[in-house]
Amino acid sequence: MSNYHGVLPVWKPEDWTSHDVVAKVRRLIWEKRIGHTGTLDPKVVGVLPLCIGKATRIVEYLQEMPKQYEATLRFGVSTDTEDLSGEVLERSDASHLTEEMIRETVQSFIGDIEQVPPMYSAVKVDGKRLYDLAREGKTVERKARQVTINNIDLLDIQLGTSEPEVRFLVECSKGTYIRTLCVDIGRKLGVPSTMAKLIRTVSAGFVPSQCVTFDQIEQAIADGTFETMLLSVEDAISGMPRIEVSEKFAHYAVTGRSIPLHALQPKPLTNGTIRLYDEQGTFYGIFQVPQGQSVLRPVKVFLPNE
């Protein structure tokens, strides 16, 4: 086991699974405790933050943060996988589409929407992965799920062909299938469509310029500077509100005891998760005020100098 703890933003290369990335880093640094913050399909490149060591305890919080993708949608063709890696199911001339039609339709997907997970996905139905069933030639009923599209920004529209393409940035919630979004946009326009390309541009607050490649990781290990690539646990969750506990009650945090709200500044919101510090700036972990209670309870305690 290594002594590395923190979050490593990796740039996932094409044709690697997310698990491949985790397995590679495990071998490089001799550390089993590594988890990623959201699966990317093999053909998708982009931001893949890895939680290492004690940072694996915050995976669930990083997974909940909004993600952003740059997607290319191709009209006039549909596939069984909802992207260009699959078999073509239908082709139809989509040259009649106009920029106005496309813009209006794309914008209509902003907000809370229902998505049916694609058959080629890791979702389980009756204990079986959908992609395993799909490879057996089976199609099963899938329940629609609610996801949130926070924003869609159209970057480029290429018209004038039977298979027009649209490139856009989309900010969305956890669990959103961009492939399915592309298919649903085409369906609303009355034409087949599929996802032609996808890049994850934001995950857990990390952007491409912060990511490292495997060449850089291997070089840093050789140079003895790998630890400088890691973001600390408290910095990785810096989006959570910061609350300070008075010196009198700081030892409550260390022992995992509930802390009365009058000992906190500012007072936290009910049910909200916060980062807890003492007056000297020592980080104690993630705490929460349960519904209907007047105390702060520990959720994930990170002891100083642990």
ChimeraX attribute file (.defattr): number of C-alpha atoms within 10 A of each C-alpha:
attribute: neighborCount
match mode: 1-to-1
recipient: residues
	/A:1	10
	/A:2	12
	/A:3	11
	/A:4	17
	/A:5	20
	/A:6	24
	/A:7	28
	/A:8	28
	/A:9	28
	/A:10	24
	/A:11	22
	/A:12	26
	/A:13	18
	/A:14	14
	/A:15	12
	/A:16	15
	/A:17	18
	/A:18	21
	/A:19	14
	/A:20	13
	/A:21	19
	/A:22	21
	/A:23	15
	/A:24	12
	/A:25	21
	/A:26	18
	/A:27	10
	/A:28	12
	/A:29	17
	/A:30	13
	/A:31	17
	/A:32	15
	/A:33	18
	/A:34	21
	/A:35	23
	/A:36	24
	/A:37	25
	/A:38	20
	/A:39	14
	/A:40	21
	/A:41	14
	/A:42	15
	/A:43	17
	/A:44	19
	/A:45	20
	/A:46	23
	/A:47	31
	/A:48	30
	/A:49	28
	/A:50	24
	/A:51	28
	/A:52	31
	/A:53	19
	/A:54	18
	/A:55	23
	/A:56	19
	/A:57	16
	/A:58	21
	/A:59	20
	/A:60	12
	/A:61	14
	/A:62	19
	/A:63	19
	/A:64	15
	/A:65	17
	/A:66	17
	/A:67	24
	/A:68	23
	/A:69	20
	/A:70	21
	/A:71	23
	/A:72	23
	/A:73	25
	/A:74	26
	/A:75	32
	/A:76	21
	/A:77	25
	/A:78	24
	/A:79	19
	/A:80	17
	/A:81	21
	/A:82	26
	/A:83	26
	/A:84	18
	/A:85	12
	/A:86	13
	/A:87	12
	/A:88	15
	/A:89	12
	/A:90	13
	/A:91	16
	/A:92	14
	/A:93	15
	/A:94	23
	/A:95	14
	/A:96	11
	/A:97	19
	/A:98	14
	/A:99	12
	/A:100	9
	/A:101	11
	/A:102	17
	/A:103	15
	/A:104	11
	/A:105	16
	/A:106	22
	/A:107	15
	/A:108	12
	/A:109	18
	/A:110	16
	/A:111	12
	/A:112	13
	/A:113	15
	/A:114	14
	/A:115	20
	/A:116	16
	/A:117	20
	/A:118	19
	/A:119	22
	/A:120	19
	/A:121	16
	/A:122	15
	/A:123	14
	/A:124	13
	/A:125	13
	/A:126	6
	/A:127	7
	/A:128	11
	/A:129	15
	/A:130	23
	/A:131	19
	/A:132	15
	/A:133	17
	/A:134	17
	/A:135	11
	/A:136	9
	/A:137	8
	/A:138	11
	/A:139	14
	/A:140	10
	/A:141	9
	/A:142	15
	/A:143	11
	/A:144	11
	/A:145	12
	/A:146	13
	/A:147	17
	/A:148	19
	/A:149	21
	/A:150	16
	/A:151	15
	/A:152	20
	/A:153	14
	/A:154	17
	/A:155	12
	/A:156	11
	/A:157	16
	/A:158	13
	/A:159	17
	/A:160	12
	/A:161	14
	/A:162	17
	/A:163	20
	/A:164	21
	/A:165	20
	/A:166	22
	/A:167	20
	/A:168	17
	/A:169	19
	/A:170	22
	/A:171	19
	/A:172	23
	/A:173	19
	/A:174	17
	/A:175	17
	/A:176	21
	/A:177	17
	/A:178	22
	/A:179	23
	/A:180	20
	/A:181	24
	/A:182	24
	/A:183	24
	/A:184	21
	/A:185	22
	/A:186	24
	/A:187	13
	/A:188	13
	/A:189	18
	/A:190	13
	/A:191	20
	/A:192	25
	/A:193	32
	/A:194	30
	/A:195	27
	/A:196	19
	/A:197	17
	/A:198	23
	/A:199	20
	/A:200	22
	/A:201	23
	/A:202	20
	/A:203	24
	/A:204	24
	/A:205	19
	/A:206	18
	/A:207	18
	/A:208	17
	/A:209	10
	/A:210	13
	/A:211	18
	/A:212	18
	/A:213	13
	/A:214	16
	/A:215	8
	/A:216	14
	/A:217	19
	/A:218	15
	/A:219	13
	/A:220	15
	/A:221	13
	/A:222	10
	/A:223	9
	/A:224	10
	/A:225	12
	/A:226	17
	/A:227	15
	/A:228	11
	/A:229	17
	/A:230	18
	/A:231	18
	/A:232	19
	/A:233	21
	/A:234	19
	/A:235	11
	/A:236	21
	/A:237	20
	/A:238	13
	/A:239	13
	/A:240	16
	/A:241	14
	/A:242	17
	/A:243	17
	/A:244	23
	/A:245	26
	/A:246	16
	/A:247	12
	/A:248	9
	/A:249	16
	/A:250	20
	/A:251	15
	/A:252	16
	/A:253	24
	/A:254	15
	/A:255	11
	/A:256	17
	/A:257	15
	/A:258	17
	/A:259	22
	/A:260	16
	/A:261	16
	/A:262	12
	/A:263	17
	/A:264	19
	/A:265	13
	/A:266	13
	/A:267	14
	/A:268	20
	/A:269	13
	/A:270	15
	/A:271	14
	/A:272	13
	/A:273	21
	/A:274	24
	/A:275	21
	/A:276	27
	/A:277	20
	/A:278	19
	/A:279	13
	/A:280	10
	/A:281	10
	/A:282	14
	/A:283	20
	/A:284	24
	/A:285	20
	/A:286	21
	/A:287	24
	/A:288	21
	/A:289	24
	/A:290	15
	/A:291	11
	/A:292	8
	/A:293	12
	/A:294	14
	/A:295	20
	/A:296	25
	/A:297	20
	/A:298	24
	/A:299	14
	/A:300	15
	/A:301	18
	/A:302	21
	/A:303	14
	/A:304	10
	/A:305	5
	/A:306	5
